[in-house]
Amino acid sequence: MEIRTQERLEHCRRIDDRYSLAVSRHGKKAEANFDRKQHEVDRLLGLENFRAQGPHNAVATFGLGYAGFGNGWTDAKPRILYPKERKRPRRHLREICFSRNTLRHIARVDEVLVPMRLDIDYDKYKLRDVLTWNLFDDTMSIEIFAEHLCEDYGLPLNGFVSEIAKSLKGQLAEHHPHKFPEEVQSGLAATADPERMNYTEARDDDLRVCIKLDITVGALNLVDQIEWDLNNSANDPESYAASFCVELGLSCEFSTAIAHAIREQCQLYTKSLFLAGHTFDGKGVHDSDLRQALMPMIYSSSRPKHHMDQFAPTISDLVPEQLEKIERDREREGRRNRRQTRGKRGVILPDLHDLPKTYRSPHAGERTFDEQIIY
């Protein structure tokens, strides 16, 4: 009996010893955890004090930082960087910078956009592009524009800049602005009596022409034709091209190319009328060839059914073989036009039956369709 009692006491004592050891270990662990949390709280409070003091103690908060790869030191005094102190990606080019006085001057200058075409072969490079230039804008030289254009396309500056500048200056010199009938009639108002003018003399005939669009950007080709009134000063090619591209989901490259094609073909008709002696006073065109090139008078507001297919846009995705064929046809057409121009003398009227087509050299990573508009 006594032996069993002693064994039970010994067993209870061992249990108490193990429990005391476990409580001691748990107390030490809790004490260590408390010390660690207290140290973390003290560190966070210190960081909060550093942040409250401003950026002078940034090193204590964020470390030294990384020097190189465009990163500066963390422990630096912040300062305001003005536009003239920014990092320029193209240091070898002359910077395009306009002052406030220059911008005010640009806002006051009349806008007469001249359609211009670049078709340059130099060395192993070929540049095909179209653009519009304000005839009265003298804030930027053509040479600076040519340098930045070569940089955008990755073309060598030597040779290309002079060729681009020569081509643009020649097209600016050949431009003839269109005179709207109201401008001409306002000049004749002082010498003419409107009450004595008959209907034939006072009427404002529209000069509707057929604008043919054949535009290739990258591997995408757009073909369409529209009617355009030369004598309507409210017509805006840029607004029409923007709405056209939104409806078809085309990129902005097509928008600028369409506006250029409209202005370019309108300039061909205007130049032909000017060379033929047209007075731009709202009266009819006397030259028989030009009258055939103009659209006939409208007798109905609806278009005939057999013309609907001709006045509907067509978009085609060209394969490399078709692109090569287009390039060969373009080169052949250019040689033929040069031969015809070389053999003629005197006043040469533009060929209104062979309107120019547009081929644009695409930029790297360019999108021909606007993915945000395609459904």
C-alpha positions as CSV (number, residue, x, y, z in Angstrom):
1,M,0.0,0.0,0.0
2,E,2.8,2.4,1.0
3,I,4.7,1.5,-2.2
4,R,1.8,2.3,-4.4
5,T,1.3,5.7,-2.7
6,Q,5.0,6.6,-3.2
7,E,4.8,5.7,-6.9
8,R,1.7,7.9,-7.3
9,L,3.5,10.8,-5.6
10,E,6.5,10.4,-7.7
11,H,4.4,10.3,-10.8
12,C,2.6,13.5,-9.8
13,R,5.9,15.2,-9.1
14,R,7.2,14.4,-12.6
15,I,4.0,15.8,-14.1
16,D,4.4,19.0,-12.0
17,D,8.1,19.3,-13.1
18,R,7.2,18.9,-16.8
19,Y,4.4,21.5,-16.4
20,S,6.7,23.9,-14.7
21,L,9.3,23.5,-17.5
22,A,6.6,24.1,-20.1
23,V,5.3,27.2,-18.3
24,S,8.9,28.5,-18.0
25,R,9.5,28.0,-21.7
26,H,6.2,29.7,-22.7
27,G,7.0,32.6,-20.4
28,K,10.4,33.1,-22.0
29,K,8.9,32.9,-25.5
30,A,6.2,35.4,-24.7
31,E,8.8,37.7,-23.2
32,A,11.0,37.4,-26.4
33,N,7.9,38.1,-28.6
34,F,7.0,41.1,-26.5
35,D,10.6,42.5,-26.8
36,R,10.5,41.9,-30.6
37,K,7.2,43.7,-30.9
38,Q,8.3,46.5,-28.7
39,H,11.4,47.0,-30.9
40,E,9.3,47.0,-34.0
41,V,7.0,49.6,-32.5
42,D,10.0,51.8,-31.6
43,R,11.4,51.4,-35.1
44,L,8.1,52.4,-36.8
45,L,7.8,55.4,-34.4
46,G,11.3,56.5,-35.4
47,L,10.5,56.2,-39.1
48,E,7.3,58.2,-38.6
49,N,9.4,60.9,-37.0
50,F,11.8,60.8,-39.9
51,R,9.0,61.2,-42.4
52,A,7.5,64.0,-40.4
53,Q,10.9,65.9,-40.7
54,G,10.7,65.9,-44.5
55,P,12.9,64.5,-47.2
56,H,16.2,65.3,-45.5
57,N,16.3,61.9,-43.8
58,A,15.3,59.9,-46.8
59,V,18.3,57.6,-46.5
60,A,17.3,56.5,-43.1
61,T,13.8,55.6,-44.4
62,F,14.5,54.2,-47.9
63,G,18.2,53.4,-48.0
64,L,20.8,54.8,-50.3
65,G,19.0,53.9,-53.5
66,Y,20.5,52.8,-56.8
67,A,22.9,54.8,-58.9
68,G,22.7,54.1,-62.6
69,F,20.0,52.9,-65.1
70,G,18.5,56.4,-64.9
71,N,18.1,56.3,-61.1
72,G,19.6,59.0,-58.9
73,W,20.7,58.9,-55.3
74,T,17.9,58.8,-52.7
75,D,19.7,61.3,-50.3
76,A,19.4,64.2,-52.7
77,K,17.8,67.6,-52.2
78,P,14.7,67.8,-54.4
79,R,14.4,70.8,-56.7
80,I,12.1,72.0,-59.5
81,L,13.2,71.0,-63.0
82,Y,12.2,73.6,-65.7
83,P,11.4,72.5,-69.3
84,K,14.8,73.8,-70.5
85,E,16.5,71.4,-68.1
86,R,14.7,68.2,-69.2
87,K,16.6,65.3,-70.7
88,R,16.3,65.5,-74.5
89,P,16.2,62.1,-76.2
90,R,17.6,63.6,-79.4
91,R,20.5,65.9,-78.5
92,H,21.9,66.1,-82.0
93,L,18.7,67.7,-83.4
94,R,17.7,71.3,-83.2
95,E,14.9,71.6,-80.7
96,I,11.4,72.8,-81.7
97,C,10.4,75.3,-79.1
98,F,7.7,78.0,-79.3
99,S,7.5,80.9,-77.0
100,R,4.2,82.4,-75.9
101,N,4.6,85.3,-78.3
102,T,5.2,82.8,-81.1
103,L,2.0,80.9,-80.1
104,R,0.0,84.1,-80.2
105,H,1.4,84.8,-83.6
106,I,0.5,81.4,-84.9
107,A,-3.1,81.8,-83.6
108,R,-3.5,85.1,-85.5
109,V,-2.0,83.8,-88.8
110,D,-4.5,82.6,-91.4
111,E,-4.4,78.8,-92.1
112,V,-4.0,77.8,-95.7
113,L,-3.0,74.1,-95.7
114,V,-0.9,73.1,-98.7
115,P,-1.0,69.4,-99.6
116,M,2.5,68.0,-100.1
117,R,3.8,64.6,-101.2
118,L,7.2,63.1,-100.5
119,D,8.4,60.4,-102.9
120,I,12.1,60.2,-102.4
121,D,14.6,57.4,-103.3
122,Y,18.0,58.0,-101.8
123,D,20.8,55.4,-101.6
124,K,19.0,52.2,-100.4
125,Y,16.1,54.0,-98.7
126,K,12.6,54.9,-100.1
127,L,10.4,57.4,-98.4
128,R,6.7,57.7,-99.2
129,D,4.6,60.1,-97.2
130,V,2.1,62.9,-97.4
131,L,1.5,65.9,-95.3
132,T,0.0,69.4,-95.2
133,W,1.9,72.6,-94.5
134,N,0.4,76.0,-93.5
135,L,1.4,78.4,-96.3
136,F,1.6,81.4,-93.9
137,D,3.3,79.7,-91.0
138,D,6.9,81.0,-90.7
139,T,7.6,79.8,-87.1
140,M,9.5,76.7,-88.1
141,S,11.9,76.2,-91.0
142,I,11.5,73.3,-93.4
143,E,15.0,72.1,-92.7
144,I,14.2,71.6,-89.0
145,F,11.1,69.7,-89.9
146,A,13.0,67.5,-92.3
147,E,15.6,66.6,-89.6
148,H,12.9,65.5,-87.2
149,L,11.0,63.6,-89.9
150,C,14.2,61.7,-90.7
151,E,14.7,60.9,-87.0
152,D,11.1,59.6,-86.7
153,Y,11.6,57.2,-89.7
154,G,15.2,56.3,-88.7
155,L,16.6,57.7,-92.0
156,P,20.1,59.1,-92.3
157,L,20.3,62.9,-92.1
158,N,22.9,63.3,-94.7
159,G,21.3,63.5,-98.1
160,F,17.7,63.0,-97.0
161,V,17.3,66.4,-95.2
162,S,18.3,68.3,-98.3
163,E,16.1,66.2,-100.6
164,I,13.0,66.6,-98.3
165,A,13.5,70.3,-98.0
166,K,14.0,70.8,-101.8
167,S,10.8,68.8,-102.5
168,L,8.7,70.7,-99.9
169,K,9.9,74.2,-101.0
170,G,9.1,73.4,-104.6
171,Q,5.6,72.3,-103.8
172,L,5.0,75.4,-101.7
173,A,6.1,77.6,-104.6
174,E,3.7,75.8,-107.0
175,H,0.6,76.1,-104.8
176,H,-2.3,78.2,-105.9
177,P,-4.9,79.0,-103.3
178,H,-8.6,78.6,-104.2
179,K,-10.7,81.7,-104.5
180,F,-14.2,81.2,-103.4
181,P,-17.0,83.1,-105.3
182,E,-17.9,85.2,-102.3
183,E,-14.4,86.6,-102.1
184,V,-14.4,87.5,-105.8
185,Q,-17.9,88.9,-105.7
186,S,-17.1,91.1,-102.7
187,G,-14.3,92.7,-104.7
188,L,-16.7,93.4,-107.6
189,A,-19.6,94.7,-105.4
190,A,-18.4,98.3,-105.6
191,T,-18.4,98.3,-109.5
192,A,-21.4,96.1,-110.2
193,D,-25.1,96.8,-109.5
194,P,-26.8,93.6,-108.1
195,E,-30.2,94.7,-109.3
196,R,-29.1,94.9,-112.9
197,M,-27.3,91.5,-112.9
198,N,-29.3,88.7,-114.5
199,Y,-29.5,85.2,-113.1
200,T,-26.7,83.8,-115.2
201,E,-24.3,86.5,-114.0
202,A,-25.3,86.4,-110.3
203,R,-25.7,82.6,-109.8
204,D,-23.1,80.7,-107.8
205,D,-22.6,77.4,-109.7
206,D,-21.1,74.7,-107.6
207,L,-17.8,73.1,-108.7
208,R,-18.5,69.6,-107.7
209,V,-15.6,67.2,-108.5
210,C,-15.1,63.5,-107.9
211,I,-12.4,62.8,-105.3
212,K,-10.9,59.3,-105.7
213,L,-9.3,57.8,-102.7
214,D,-6.7,55.0,-103.2
215,I,-4.7,54.9,-100.0
216,T,-2.3,52.2,-98.9
217,V,-0.9,52.3,-95.3
218,G,1.3,49.3,-94.6
219,A,-0.6,46.3,-96.0
220,L,-4.1,47.9,-95.8
221,N,-5.6,49.5,-98.9
222,L,-8.7,51.8,-98.9
223,V,-10.5,52.6,-102.2
224,D,-13.5,55.0,-102.4
225,Q,-14.7,58.0,-104.2
226,I,-16.8,61.0,-103.0
227,E,-18.2,64.2,-104.4
228,W,-16.7,67.5,-103.2
229,D,-17.8,71.1,-103.9
230,L,-14.8,73.3,-104.5
231,N,-16.8,76.5,-104.0
232,N,-18.2,75.6,-100.6
233,S,-15.9,77.3,-98.0
234,A,-17.6,75.4,-95.2
235,N,-16.2,72.0,-96.4
236,D,-13.4,70.8,-94.1
237,P,-11.4,67.8,-95.3
238,E,-9.9,67.1,-91.8
239,S,-13.4,66.9,-90.2
240,Y,-14.7,64.7,-92.9
241,A,-11.7,62.4,-92.7
242,A,-12.0,62.1,-88.9
243,S,-15.7,61.1,-89.2
244,F,-14.9,58.7,-92.0
245,C,-12.2,56.9,-90.1
246,V,-14.4,56.7,-86.9
247,E,-17.2,55.0,-88.9
248,L,-14.8,52.5,-90.5
249,G,-12.5,52.0,-87.5
250,L,-9.4,53.1,-89.3
251,S,-6.3,54.6,-87.6
252,C,-5.2,58.2,-87.6
253,E,-2.7,57.5,-90.4
254,F,-5.7,57.0,-92.7
255,S,-7.4,60.2,-91.4
256,T,-4.5,62.4,-92.4
257,A,-4.0,60.6,-95.7
258,I,-7.7,61.1,-96.6
259,A,-7.6,64.8,-95.8
260,H,-4.4,65.1,-97.8
261,A,-5.9,63.3,-100.8
262,I,-8.9,65.6,-100.8
263,R,-6.8,68.7,-100.6
264,E,-4.4,67.5,-103.2
265,Q,-7.0,66.7,-105.8
266,C,-8.9,69.9,-105.1
267,Q,-5.6,71.7,-105.7
268,L,-5.2,69.9,-109.1
269,Y,-8.7,71.1,-110.1
270,T,-8.0,74.6,-108.8
271,K,-4.7,74.8,-110.7
272,S,-6.3,73.5,-113.9
273,L,-9.1,76.1,-113.6
274,F,-6.6,78.9,-113.0
275,L,-4.4,77.9,-116.0
276,A,-7.5,77.7,-118.2
277,G,-8.4,81.3,-117.3
278,H,-11.4,80.7,-115.0
279,T,-12.3,83.8,-112.9
280,F,-13.7,82.0,-109.8
281,D,-16.7,84.3,-109.7
282,G,-19.4,81.7,-109.6
283,K,-20.0,81.6,-113.3
284,G,-19.8,78.4,-115.4
285,V,-16.5,76.9,-116.7
286,H,-15.9,77.7,-120.4
287,D,-13.2,75.1,-121.1
288,S,-14.8,72.0,-122.5
289,D,-12.2,69.5,-121.1
290,L,-12.6,70.9,-117.6
291,R,-16.4,70.8,-117.9
292,Q,-16.2,67.1,-118.7
293,A,-14.0,66.6,-115.6
294,L,-16.6,68.3,-113.3
295,M,-19.6,66.5,-111.9
296,P,-23.0,67.1,-113.8
297,M,-25.8,69.2,-112.3
298,I,-27.9,67.5,-109.6
299,Y,-31.5,66.8,-110.5
300,S,-32.3,64.3,-107.7
301,S,-31.2,64.0,-104.1
302,S,-30.9,60.2,-104.3
303,R,-28.0,58.6,-106.2
304,P,-28.7,56.2,-109.1
305,K,-28.5,52.6,-108.1
306,H,-25.9,51.7,-110.7
307,H,-23.6,54.3,-109.0
308,M,-23.9,53.0,-105.5
309,D,-21.1,50.4,-105.8
310,Q,-18.7,53.1,-107.1
311,F,-19.4,55.4,-104.1
312,A,-18.9,52.8,-101.4
313,P,-15.6,52.2,-99.4
314,T,-13.6,49.1,-100.0
315,I,-10.9,47.9,-97.6
316,S,-8.5,45.2,-98.6
317,D,-5.7,43.5,-96.8
318,L,-2.9,43.1,-99.3
319,V,-0.4,40.3,-99.5
320,P,3.3,40.9,-100.1
321,E,2.9,39.9,-103.8
322,Q,0.3,42.6,-104.3
323,L,2.4,45.2,-102.5
324,E,5.3,44.4,-104.8
325,K,3.1,44.8,-107.8
326,I,1.8,48.1,-106.5
327,E,5.4,49.3,-106.1
328,R,6.3,48.3,-109.6
329,D,3.2,50.0,-111.0
330,R,4.0,53.2,-109.1
331,E,7.5,53.3,-110.4
332,R,6.3,52.7,-114.0
333,E,3.7,55.4,-113.6
334,G,6.3,57.9,-112.3
335,R,8.6,57.2,-115.3
336,R,5.7,57.7,-117.7
337,N,4.7,61.0,-116.1
338,R,8.2,62.3,-116.3
339,R,8.5,61.4,-120.0
340,Q,5.2,63.1,-120.8
341,T,6.1,66.2,-118.9
342,R,9.6,66.4,-120.5
343,G,8.1,66.3,-124.0
344,K,5.5,69.2,-123.5
345,R,6.1,72.9,-123.8
346,G,4.1,75.9,-122.6
347,V,1.3,75.7,-120.1
348,I,0.8,72.1,-119.0
349,L,-2.6,71.3,-117.4
350,P,-2.6,68.6,-114.7
351,D,-3.9,65.2,-115.8
352,L,-7.3,65.0,-114.0
353,H,-8.0,61.5,-115.4
354,D,-4.9,60.0,-113.7
355,L,-5.2,61.2,-110.1
356,P,-2.3,60.4,-107.7
357,K,-2.5,57.5,-105.2
358,T,-1.2,57.5,-101.7
359,Y,1.4,55.1,-100.4
360,R,2.6,55.8,-96.8
361,S,5.7,54.4,-95.2
362,P,4.4,52.9,-91.9
363,H,6.1,53.6,-88.6
364,A,7.4,50.8,-86.5
365,G,4.6,49.2,-84.5
366,E,2.0,51.2,-86.3
367,R,-1.7,50.0,-86.2
368,T,-3.8,50.5,-89.3
369,F,-7.1,49.6,-87.5
370,D,-8.2,51.3,-84.3
371,E,-8.8,48.4,-81.9
372,Q,-10.9,50.6,-79.7
373,I,-13.5,51.1,-82.4
374,I,-13.7,47.5,-83.8
375,Y,-16.7,45.6,-82.5
